Every structure is written in C-alpha cells, then in structure tokens.
Amino acid sequence: GIVAGTTVSIEAGTFVSIEAAGALSVTAGGKYTFAAKKGAKIEVEGGDVEITVNGATVKVAEAGDVEIESPTKISLTAPEINATAASGDITINGVSLVNHTHMSGAVGKPDK
C-alpha cells in the first residue's frame, strides 16, 4: 500500500488506471474535485446507484427506475422540455394533471 503523512501525488503524461477486484473507496475530509476536459463517463454494471448532495438525492435502481428528490425544490429550465410516458400523473398543489376537474363546469378530460 501507499501510506503518507500528508500528501500523495500520482501524475502521468497520458493515462492512469486504478483497478480493484473488490470495492474501491475515495474519502476526502475536505473538498473533492473531479475535472475532465473532454467528457466524463460513470458506468455501473449491476446494483443500484445513489448520489446525495446536501440532502438532494438521485437514485438509479438496477432495473433502470430513476428517482430524484430534493428537500427544497427542483427547477427545470430549457427552451423545450419533453416528458413521455405510457402512464403516470403529475400532481401540483394537490391538483392532478390526469384526474382534475374544472371549476368552470367544463366536463370530460382535455383533448389529447
């Protein structure tokens, strides 16, 4: 193993590879920075993945289900946002997008 009292530095001109047959752990008592100049990819084969930052969580189950949860708010901003699903609903302030009624007396579901 590598043991140092204060600092360990690994530098390479082209490529560095770290492989573990079992678990790999990276722990920092201070700021942890990951930087890439030409893209980055995190790939997990098997098992669930959970990323938590300041109480906000993104979970990806092994089956592919994705959950996003925030203790405060989630904002989506873009010139165009598309959401497509065969089933489901969106509820905001207790009002269902799929099963709401109109106060004006209009009946029936909105046109699709």
C-alpha positions as CSV (number, residue, x, y, z in Angstrom):
1,G,0.0,0.0,0.0
2,I,0.9,3.7,-0.2
3,V,1.0,5.5,3.2
4,A,1.9,9.1,3.6
5,G,1.7,11.6,6.5
6,T,0.4,14.5,4.4
7,T,0.3,14.3,0.6
8,V,0.4,11.6,-2.1
9,S,0.5,12.7,-5.8
10,I,0.2,10.5,-8.8
11,E,1.0,12.1,-12.1
12,A,1.1,10.7,-15.6
13,G,1.6,12.2,-19.0
14,T,-1.1,10.2,-20.8
15,F,-3.1,7.6,-18.8
16,V,-3.7,6.4,-15.2
17,S,-5.7,3.3,-14.4
18,I,-6.9,2.2,-10.9
19,E,-8.5,-1.2,-10.7
20,A,-9.9,-3.2,-7.8
21,A,-11.2,-6.7,-7.8
22,G,-13.4,-5.7,-4.8
23,A,-14.6,-2.4,-3.5
24,L,-12.9,0.9,-4.2
25,S,-13.4,3.9,-1.8
26,V,-12.4,7.5,-2.1
27,T,-12.8,9.7,1.0
28,A,-11.9,13.3,1.4
29,G,-12.1,15.3,4.7
30,G,-12.3,18.4,2.5
31,K,-13.3,19.4,-1.0
32,Y,-13.2,16.6,-3.6
33,T,-12.8,17.7,-7.2
34,F,-13.2,15.7,-10.3
35,A,-12.4,17.5,-13.6
36,A,-12.3,16.3,-17.1
37,K,-11.6,18.4,-20.2
38,K,-13.1,16.1,-22.9
39,G,-16.1,14.5,-21.3
40,A,-16.6,12.0,-18.5
41,K,-18.5,8.8,-18.1
42,I,-19.6,6.9,-15.0
43,E,-20.7,3.4,-15.7
44,V,-22.2,0.9,-13.2
45,E,-22.9,-2.7,-14.1
46,G,-25.3,-4.3,-11.6
47,G,-26.6,-2.9,-8.4
48,D,-28.2,0.4,-7.5
49,V,-26.6,3.9,-7.6
50,E,-27.4,6.7,-5.2
51,I,-25.8,10.2,-5.3
52,T,-26.6,12.6,-2.4
53,V,-25.6,16.2,-2.3
54,N,-26.8,18.5,0.6
55,G,-29.9,16.4,1.2
56,A,-30.9,16.1,-2.5
57,T,-30.8,12.6,-3.9
58,V,-30.7,10.9,-7.3
59,K,-31.3,7.2,-7.2
60,V,-31.0,4.8,-10.2
61,A,-32.1,1.2,-9.5
62,E,-30.5,-1.8,-11.1
63,A,-33.8,-2.2,-13.1
64,G,-33.5,1.3,-14.5
65,D,-36.0,3.2,-12.3
66,V,-34.9,6.8,-11.6
67,E,-35.9,8.8,-8.5
68,I,-35.0,12.5,-7.9
69,E,-35.7,14.0,-4.5
70,S,-34.9,17.4,-3.1
71,P,-35.6,18.8,0.4
72,T,-36.3,22.3,-1.1
73,K,-37.2,22.5,-4.8
74,I,-36.4,21.1,-8.3
75,S,-36.2,23.5,-11.2
76,L,-36.2,22.6,-14.9
77,T,-35.4,25.4,-17.3
78,A,-34.9,25.0,-21.1
79,P,-36.3,26.3,-24.3
80,E,-38.0,22.9,-24.7
81,I,-38.8,20.2,-22.2
82,N,-40.4,16.8,-23.3
83,A,-41.8,14.2,-21.0
84,T,-43.2,11.0,-22.4
85,A,-44.8,8.1,-20.6
86,A,-47.4,5.4,-21.1
87,S,-48.9,6.1,-17.7
88,G,-48.5,8.2,-14.6
89,D,-49.6,11.6,-13.3
90,I,-48.3,14.9,-12.2
91,T,-49.8,16.5,-9.0
92,I,-49.0,20.1,-8.0
93,N,-50.7,21.8,-5.0
94,G,-53.0,18.7,-4.7
95,V,-54.3,19.1,-8.3
96,S,-53.8,16.1,-10.6
97,L,-53.0,16.7,-14.3
98,V,-54.8,13.5,-15.3
99,N,-57.7,13.4,-12.9
100,H,-58.5,17.1,-12.2
101,T,-61.9,18.8,-12.6
102,H,-62.5,22.4,-13.9
103,M,-64.2,25.0,-11.6
104,S,-65.9,26.4,-14.7
105,G,-68.1,23.4,-15.0
106,A,-66.3,22.0,-18.1
107,V,-66.6,18.3,-18.2
108,G,-64.5,15.5,-19.6
109,K,-60.8,15.1,-19.9
110,P,-58.8,17.5,-22.0
111,D,-58.2,16.6,-25.7
112,K,-55.0,14.6,-26.2
